[in-house]
Amino acid sequence: MLGDIWNSSEFAAKELGLTEFRLSLLRESGLLKPGIHWKSSPYGQKKPWNPEPLYNMKLCQRIIQNVFDNFAA
């Protein structure tokens, strides 16, 4: 079994060395794709119009590293 690959935005931001705000900007800009890099939390929502995102750490790290590598080149 793969285990739980989805993490909260707080944990993902900390592990990726970003702020939660910057992580949300990457999601909203379309760099992080829904269903691939992030998904809505399946747990009960206080605000259904603003669901909490969960992030796939490995795939997020890969795409962010690619962007920074291309930017530095």
C-alpha positions as CSV (number, residue, x, y, z in Angstrom):
1,M,0.0,0.0,0.0
2,L,1.2,3.5,-0.8
3,G,0.1,4.9,2.6
4,D,-1.3,8.4,3.0
5,I,0.3,10.6,0.4
6,W,-2.0,13.6,1.1
7,N,-0.9,16.2,3.7
8,S,-2.4,19.4,5.1
9,S,-1.4,22.8,3.7
10,E,0.3,23.6,7.0
11,F,2.5,20.5,6.9
12,A,3.1,20.7,3.2
13,A,4.2,24.3,3.4
14,K,6.6,23.6,6.3
15,E,8.1,20.5,4.5
16,L,8.5,22.4,1.2
17,G,10.0,25.4,2.8
18,L,7.2,27.7,1.8
19,T,4.5,29.7,3.5
20,E,0.9,28.5,3.3
21,F,0.1,31.7,1.4
22,R,2.8,31.0,-1.2
23,L,1.6,27.4,-1.6
24,S,-2.0,28.6,-2.2
25,L,-0.7,31.0,-4.8
26,L,1.0,28.1,-6.6
27,R,-2.3,26.3,-6.5
28,E,-4.4,29.2,-7.6
29,S,-2.0,30.1,-10.5
30,G,-2.5,26.6,-11.9
31,L,1.1,25.4,-11.4
32,L,-0.2,22.8,-8.9
33,K,-2.9,20.8,-10.7
34,P,-6.1,19.6,-8.9
35,G,-6.3,15.9,-8.5
36,I,-2.6,15.5,-9.1
37,H,-0.8,17.9,-6.8
38,W,-3.7,18.8,-4.5
39,K,-7.3,17.8,-3.7
40,S,-10.1,19.1,-1.5
41,S,-10.2,17.5,2.0
42,P,-12.9,14.8,2.2
43,Y,-13.5,15.7,5.8
44,G,-16.4,17.9,7.0
45,Q,-15.9,21.5,6.0
46,K,-16.8,24.6,8.0
47,K,-17.0,26.5,4.7
48,P,-18.0,24.3,1.8
49,W,-17.3,27.1,-0.7
50,N,-13.7,27.2,0.6
51,P,-12.6,23.6,1.2
52,E,-9.2,22.9,2.8
53,P,-6.7,21.6,0.3
54,L,-4.5,18.5,0.8
55,Y,-1.2,18.2,-1.0
56,N,0.7,15.3,-2.5
57,M,4.2,16.1,-1.2
58,K,6.3,14.2,-3.6
59,L,4.6,15.6,-6.7
60,C,4.5,19.1,-5.4
61,Q,8.2,18.9,-4.5
62,R,9.0,17.7,-8.0
63,I,7.1,20.4,-9.8
64,I,8.4,23.2,-7.5
65,Q,12.0,22.0,-8.0
66,N,11.5,21.9,-11.8
67,V,10.3,25.5,-11.7
68,F,13.2,26.7,-9.6
69,D,15.7,24.8,-11.8
70,N,14.3,26.4,-14.9
71,F,14.2,29.8,-13.3
72,A,17.9,29.5,-12.2
73,A,19.1,28.4,-15.6
